[in-house]
């Protein structure tokens, strides 16, 4: 009897050439990788070291200059006249180029400034705190034309009088 688990392997597709199982495959010669030149590795190490040093120095320079600008903004903010807040924004913007904590502070400052601006506009009545119930705009009289010409415009094309008070 034939066991179904021991089926013969499927025939390879016709596009592959038949493989001889007893044929000896010649071994490939193994070539060791070429030895790197000592001068090349020394230059590569020097380049990596120089790049790491530059990144570290750049980070420290940005930190020192950015914190100096922020502290200058705080000092100037106390004095009357020149506002220190825009100077502090510049300092945090510089620090945010390298530091995540400065990005978070700058984002928070922007949110607070926008909220303060909206609160000031509402207090001055520039923007309504709630939209009116009837938000439809009044009908426009564009079909009839303006009832009175505005400054700098003329009712008729041939009318050259200035309508700002002088006839």
ABEGO torsion letter per residue (X at the ends): XBBAABBBBBBBBAABBBBBAABBBBBBBBBBBBBBBAAAAAAAAAAAAAAAAAAAAAAAAAAAAAAAAAAAAAAAAABBGBBAAAAAAAAAAAAAAABAAAAAAAAAAAAAAAAAAAAAAAAAGABBABBBABABBBBBAAAAEBABBBBGBBABAABABBAAGBX
